[in-house]
C-alpha cells in the first residue's frame, strides 16, 4: 500500500512539473465529450472481446456474462486494492460462480497473459520501424522479457502436445515420494494440462490470436478517439505507441488505478510526438477516467450482485492462494 502510494505521488509530481494549469482547464473545456463517450463505449468492447477470448480457453464453455462480470470485478480490485491481484480475483470469482476448478481458471489466465505479452513484444518491434523510440523505452527490458515469454509460449505448446506422456511421467515420479499422494498433485496437474490441451487445435490458436489482435486494436482505438476529442495533431501510430507505454508502465505498484503513474506515462509518451505537457496531462486524466471508472462502477454492481465486497473478496483470495 505504501509502495503504491509512493509511486503514485512520485508520478503525479513528475507529471505536474512545468504544467500550465489554466491551459489544462482550457483543454478540458474544449474537449469533444461526444468522442469521449464513444471512447468509453469502445472500452467496454475491449472487455467484451477479452471475455470472448477467455471463453475459448475452457473445454466446457462458461457463461459469457459471468466471464464479463469476473473481468470487471478484477478491474475494480486492481483499481481500489493496493496490490495487483486482478488475476487472482478473476480466478476466485469465476471458480466460485461457475464452479470450475480454480487451477484450470488460473491456467487460462496465464495463457492469456502469455498471448498478450507476445503481442506487446510484436507491436514494440513494429513500432521500432515507425517511431524513433526514446532511450527510456529502449532500456525498458521489453526485448529480454519477450524472449522469456516466447520460451514460455513454446513450452506451453510442447506441454499441450505431450500432455499424456508428461502426466504419466509426473504421476510415476510422485508415486516414488511417500506422502505426496495426500496432496492430490496429480489431479491438479491433470486439470492444468486439460486447460493447455486446447492449444493443440489450430482453430483455437488462430481464434486466440485473432481475438488478441482485436483487443489490441480496440485499445488503440480508445486512445485515438481521446486524441481526436482533444484535437491533438499527431499521427495515428501515436495511439498504438501510447498503448505499449501504458502496458509496460502500468505494472508499477500504484494507488487508485495508477493515478499519477498513468498521467506521467501519457506525458512521456505524447512528448515523443511534441505534444505540450499541459495538454498531455489533460489527456491522461480523461483517458484514465475512461479506462477505469465506468468499468469499476459496473464491477461494483456485479460484486454486489454476487453478494461479495472487496474486503471479503480480498480475504477469500488470500485464503485460496
Secondary structure, DSSP 4 states (H G I P E B T S, - for coil): -HHHHHHHHHHHHHHHTT--HHHHHHHHHT--HHHHHHHHHHHHHHHHHHHHHHHTT-SSPPPHHHHHHHHHHHHHHHHHSSS--HHHHHHHHHHHHHT--HHHHHHHHHHHHHHHHHHHHHHHHHHHHHS---HHHHTSSHHHHHHHHHHHHHHHHHHHHTHHHHHHHHHHHHHTSTTGGGGTHHHHHHHHHHHHHGGG-HHHHHHHHHHHHHHHHHHHHHHHHHHHHHT----THHHHHHHHHHHHHTTS--STTTTTHHHHHHHHHHHTTT--HHHHHHHHHHHHIIIIIHHHHHHHHHHHHTT--HHHHHHHHHHH-
